[in-house]
Amino acid sequence: MKYFIPQSFIEKAEKGIIGRPGILLSIYLLLSITVIAQDKSRMIAEERYISINGIEQWVTIHGDSSKPAILFIHGGPGSPISPYSEALFKEWEKDFVIVHWDQRGTGRTYGRQAPEEMTPDYLRSNPLTVSQMTNDGIAVSEYLLKRLGKRKVILFGTSWGSFLGVMMATQKPDLYAAYIGHSQIVRTVIDTTLYHTVYDMAEKAIDTTSLKILISIGKPPYEKARSVGQLMRVVKKYERAHSAPAPDAWFTEAPAYSNPKDNQHREEGDDYSFVYFVGDKNMGISSMVANINLLKDKLSFDVPVYFIQGNEDLLTPKENSRKYFDAITAPTKKYFLLPRAAHGFNEAVLESLYKICKGIQIN
């Protein structure tokens, strides 16, 4: 590498106008400026639609292009991370390329082909399926490798995204340096065990408001998505009560996403995706995950596997993820159980994720 040192500095040094320490300091400053300029030249910042399996889907790429890339598979489904990436992962961009993808039916991807009105007819004629979304995720991964000139990426999935992540990692392991599952879904999450768990908590707390809701909806399975939503609100209430909260600033949308149009598309996409996640018999929509059980057919991984589990997670409890973790085979596998963490992100979750990603060797 060639560095340019102005002739004026050399002449002044030769004439004794500046001494050796002075010219060494000047050279050091020039070299520092050059390195900073080179670092900036490696930074990538792209936010755009790409064509994935017949529709345009929203993908954001930020970070140092010379560093490992992490593809985030968000939860929900219908809960994109992209509007919150700056608050959550801005400091990570010096060490990684941070990639977010608004899945089919979510956020800006949903907004790109959103109907004038989301009706039951629209829902029925635009289904979401596990195989379809798995193929989308694989196509995004292949695009990312080509765009960044990399052999593999780190795959991270949270909640619903952890189920999708397992499907992607086991179907196309050659694309991934490792799979990291947070709040790992193993089997159907809405079941009588979850119902009884929160019912007992509400009864012990003499929480008449929650008990009234639980009694009104009864035990699962449910015919209406709305009933699942009511159960989920009680679940989240008790998770919040027993876990350390995330900083409020984490979930404030970046200015580019904080506008009526984006807000509407996130809200509608959340509803659309949720209906296909849990199903609604009255609308004739089957759940994507009603009968899943990864213990039956997704036990062999050809990539390192890491699980991050909140001790207070009710929706995807530690008993399920630990049983699955113990059953799988992988080149390397590690399980992290975090106290005072529930189903969502908090500081302990992101600290663990950062350490795991920093330790992954990409061959």
N, C-alpha and C positions, 0 to 999 in steps of 0.2 A: 504494500500500500504506500502511495507517495503522498507526502504532506508538503504543502507549500509554506515556506517561511519567507516573509518579505525581506528583500535585500537591505532595506533600511535598518532592520534590527541587527543584521550582521555587521554593517558598516559602523553603526553606533557602538557595537561591542568592540570592534577592532580599534576604534578611536578612544576607547575608554569612557565614552559618554554614559554607557550603562555597563555594569559589571557582569561577571558570569552568572551570579544569582538572578540578575534582572533578565538576561536573555533566556535562562532556563525557565523562569516563571512565564515569560512570554510564549515560549515554545509549548509549555504545558497547557496554557490557556488555549492556544490555537489547536492543539491536539484534542482538547476537551470539546471545543466547538465542533470540530470535525466529527468526533464520535457521536455527539448529540444529533448532528445533522443526519448521520447515517442511521441512527436509531429511529428518527422521525421518518426516514424514507422507507423503513420496514413496516410502519404502522398502516393498517388497513381499516377502512371505515366504510362499509357498504350496507345500504338498507334498500332492498328492492324486491320486486316480484320476479320469480323465476317459474318457468313452465314445468310442472310436475304432474305426470300422468293425466294430462288433459285439461288441467286448470292452472291458473296462476296462483302461486302460494308465496307468502311473505317470509323472507329470510333476512336476518341481519348478521353481519360479520364485523367484529371489532377486535383489534388487538395487534400484537407484534407477529407479523406473518412468519417470522423465523422460529416461533415457539409452537408448542403442541396446541392442537385445536380441540376444544370441547364442544360437542353438540348436545344441547339441552333439549330434552323431550319433556314438555310441560305436562302438568296434571289437568284435572278437570273430569273428563275432557272439556275443553272450552275455556281454560284459564291460562292465557298466554303469559310468558315471562317478559317478552320483548318490551312492553311499556315500562317495566321496572328495572331493566338491565343496568341502566346507568347508576341507579341507587345501590343495587345489589353487587354488581360485578365490575364497576369502573376501575377499581384498583387492581383487578386481576389482569387487565389488558396488557400490562408490561410483562407478564409471565405466560400468557396464553392468548390464543385466538378464541374469542367468546362468540358462539353461534347460537342464535335462537330462531326457531321455526314456528310460525303460527300454523297449527295443523288444520287440515281440511275441516271446515265448519267452525273455525275459531278466529276471533280477532279480525285482522286485516285480510286474511285469506277468505274468511266468510264474507267480509265487506265487499270484496272484489266482485262477487257474484250474488250479493244479497238481493232478495226479492223486494218489491215495494212493500209487501206485507207478508210476515211469516205466518202462514196458515197451516192447519193440519194437512191439507192437500200438498202443500209444498214440502212439509216434513216427510210425508209418505213417499213422495216421488223423488226425493233426494236422500237416499239412505246413507248411513255411515256404517262401515263394516271393519272388523279387525284386520282382515286380509288386505283390504284397500288401504288402510292407514299404515299398516306395516310396509307395504310396497312404497307408499309415499315417503316414509322415513328412510328407507334404503336408497331411494332415488335422490333424496336430499343429501345423504351421506356421500353418494358417488359424485354428485355435483360439487360438493365441498372439497373432496380430495383432488378433483381435477382443477378446481379454481385456485386452490392453495398449493398445488404441486406436492401433496403429501401422500404417504403410503397408507396411513391409518389415522383415525381420530379417536379420542376418548368419548365414550357414549355414556351420558348421564340421564336417568329417567326418574321422575318423582311421581308418586301416587299412580294415577292412570298411566302416566308416562313410563312408570317402572314396568308395567305389564307390556306396553308397546316396546319398551327397550329390550326386554327378554326375547320377544318375538323377533326383533331385528338382529340382535346379537347371536341368536342361535341359528337364524336363517342365513346370515351373511357374516360370519365371524372374521373373514379376511379383511373387512373394512375397518375393524375396531381394535384399538390397542388394549382396551379394557372396557368392562361394563360396570357401572356404579348404579345401584338401585337404592333410592331413598323412599321410605314408607312403601316398601315393596308389596305390591298386590300379589297374592298367591292364589286365592280362590274368590268366590263371590263375596263381596264385602257387605252387602245388605242381607243380613240373616238374623235368625232368632237369637243367636249368641250376642250380637251387637245390641239388639233390642233389650234383652234381659240385663245386660251390663249397665246401660244408661238408665234403665228403669230402677235398678237397685240403687244407683247413685242418687237419682232424684228422690227416691223414697227415703234414703238415709238423710238427705239434706232437707227433707220436708219441703221440697220444691213443688208446690202445688201447681204452678204454671206449667212446668215441664210434664208433670204427671198427667195433667189434663190433656195435653197434646198427645202423649204416648197412648193413653187410654182411648182417645178418639180415633187414632189411626190403626190401633191394634198391632198385632205381630205381622211381620213380613211372611210371605211375599205380598207385594202390593200391586194393585191393578193400575194405579195412577202414579205418575212421576211426582205429582204434588205431594203425595204421602211420603215418598222417600225424602223430598226436600224438607218436610217438617221434621222427620227423624234426624236428618243431618244437622239441622239447626240446634237440636238438643245435644247431639254428639259434640259439636264444636264448642258449645257452651261449657261442657265439662272438661274438654281438652284444654281450653283456655284457663280454666280454674286451677289446673294442676301442672302447668308448664310455664317456662320463662317466655315472655312475649318477645317478638321481633321489634326492632326499633320502628316507630311510626313512619319515619321517612322512607323506609324500604318500599312501602307499597303506595307511594304517591307517584302517579304517572308522570313520565317525562313530558315536558311542554309539547312536544310534537304529537303526543298521543292524547293530550288532555283537551279534547274538543268534542262538541256534540256528536259529530259523525262517528268518530272512533269510539266514543262512549256507547253509542247506540249499537254499533256492530259488535263490541265486546259483550254487551248485555244479551243481545239476540243470539249471538254465537254460543254463549254459555247455555242459554235455554235449549237451543237446537241440539247441541252436543250432549247435554245432560239427559234429554229424552231418549237418545239412542244408547246412552250408557246404561240407564236403568230400565228403559222400556215403558210403554204405556198401553195397556190392553185396550182401553177405550178408543185409542187412536189407531189401533192395529199395528203398533210398533214394538218389535221384539228387542230385548236388551242385548247389547253386544257382548256382555260379560256374565250373563245369567248363570251359565253352567261351566265357567272356566275353573280349572284346577291345574296349576302348573306342576304340582306333584305327580301328575299322571304322565306328562309327556315332554317336559322341558327341564330335564335333570342333567343334561350333558352340555358343558360349555367348552369351547376351544380358546377362550380368552380369559384373562384374570377377572375375577368377580369380587366386588366389594359391596357390602350392604351397610347402609346407615339407618339405624332404627331408633326412633324415639321411645323411651320407656313408657311415656304416658299416651302413646298413640292408641286410640280406641278403634279407629276405622280399619287400620291394617296393623293389628296387634303383634307384639314381639313373639308371642307363642307361634303364630303362623309363619312369620318370616324366618325365625330361628329353625323351625322344623324343615322348611324348604332349604335354607342354607346348609343344614347338616346333610341333606339328601343329595345335593348337587355335587358333580365332579367338575373341577376346573384346574388349569395349570397352577393357579394361586387363588386362594379365597380368604377373605377376612371379613369379620363381622364387628360392627361398632355400635354398641348400645349406649345411648346418650341419656343421662338423667335430666329431668326438667325439660325434655323435648317431647313434643306430641307429633301430630301428623304433618304439620307445615314447617316452613323454614324458621329458624331463629339463629342467633349468633353461633351457638354450638354446632349446629348442622353445617353452616357454611365454613366454619373453621375446620371441621373434619373433612369436608369435601375438598377444601383447598390443599390440605396436607396429603390426602390420597392422590390427588391429581399431580402434585409436585413429585410424588414418589414413583409415578408410573414411568417405566422405561419403554420407549417406543423404538422397536428394532426395525 
